[in-house]
Amino acid sequence: MKKVLLSIVAVIALGSTAMAANTQTGCGLGAEVIKSPDSAVLYALQATTNGTSGNQTFGITSGTSGCEKTKFVMNERAQEFVASNMDQLSKEIAIGHGESIDTLAELLDIADKVTFSASLQENYNSIYTSKDVKMSNVLDNISTTTL
């Protein structure tokens, strides 16, 4: 056990002195401790540290541990709202304004409702891709085309 721990400490110490930026394993504790791995073993250790410490998800949502905070984090209330208001939301997005769009903007914590509404209307065909589109697809399409 001592040998394993000592090996990990040595790998971390050696890996943190490298200069190149890492883009293969993302952000998180592993990426912060092992700044720039230069071998497959160090990449594996970095990815394992990110995965087992469970902080990569927190870092992504909070903008810590070398992660960029996302503009758009889906929440359960927004999902429920869209699921319950698919038809009305579709109509309002088509015309570019309405109470459902305003409510969705509030649930998604979007300050500029006018720009949000205009962007939704402009991307209507990319958001509602078919007559039978599912709620999850609508939300994914909103996040990729509008935000």
N, C-alpha and C positions, 0 to 999 in steps of 0.2 A: 504494500500500500504506500509506504514511504517513497519507494522508487517511482511509482506512478505520479504521485503528487509532485515530487522533485522534477520529474520529466516535464510535467505540465508547466510548472513555474519557469523552467529553463526555456521551453518553447515560447511562452508568453514574453519573456524577457528578450529573447532573440527576435521574435516576430515584431515587437513594438518598435524596433530600431530601423526597420525598413522605411524607404522613402516614397515609393509609388502608392497611388490611391487604389483602393479596392472597390470594385463594383460588382463582384460576383456573388457575395453572400449578403449584401444589404447592410443595414444598420443594426445596432444593438450592442450588448455588452461585448460579444466576441469581436465585433468590428472596432470597438473602442479600445479594447485591451491589445488586440493583435492588429495594429494599424494597417500594415501592408504585407500580407503573407506572400512569400515568393516560391512556395511549393504546395503541392496538392495536400500534403499532410497539414500544413498550417491553415489552408483554406478549409479543410475538413474540421479542424479544431475550432476555427472561427465559427463555422456554420453550426457545429454541435453546441458550442457555448451559447450562440444566439437562440437556438431551439430549446435547449434544456433549461436555460435561465428564465424563459418565459417573458423576457422584457422587450422583445422586438415589437410585439403588438402594442404594448404600452408606449414604446418610443414612437411608433408610427402615429398613434392617435394624439400623443401629447407633444410631439416635436422634440423629444429628448433623445439621448444616446446616439447622437449623430444622424437622427432621422429627421426628415422634413415633415412638418405637420400637413396633413391632407386638407384640401379646401372643403371637402364634402365627406362627412361621416354619416352614414345611414343610421337612422334610429328607428326603433320599433313603432313609435307613434306615427312617423312619416309613412312607414310601410303599411300600417293599418289604415291610415287616411287614404292613401292612394288605392289600396285594395277596395275600400268602400266607396270610392268616388271616381272610378275609372272613366265612366261615361261622361260625367259632368266635367271632369278635368280635361278630357279630350276635347269637348266642345269649347271650353274656355281657352285652352291652349291654341285652338284653331283661330279664335277671334282675337287672342292676345291680351285678354284681361278677364278678371272675375274673382269672386270671393274664394273659390277653391285654390286658385293660383296664389292668392295672398296668404291663405292658410298654410299651403305647402311651403311657401317662402319662410313663414315664421317657424314652422316645424324644422326646417333645414337651417335656420339661423342665417338667412340671407337678408342683408340690410337694404340693398338696392332692388326693390321689387319691380320697378319700371324696367330696368335692364334685364332682370330675370324673366319677366313676362315676355318682353320682346325677343329674347333669345329662345325661349320655349316656342314661341310662334314661328320664328325663323327656322327652327329645327323640327317642326311638327312631324314631318315624314320620317325623320330619323328616330324620333321618340316612339311614335305609334307606327310600328313597321308593318303591322297587319291588323285585320279585323279581330283576330283572336289573340292579340298580344297579351302576355301575362304581366301582372303587377311588377314582378321582379325585373323583367326586361324593360319595362317603362322606367323604373327607377335607375337601372343601369344606364339606359340611354340618356336620361336626363343628366346623370353625372358625367358622362363622357362627352355629350354634345353641348351642354349648357354651362357647366361650371369649370 
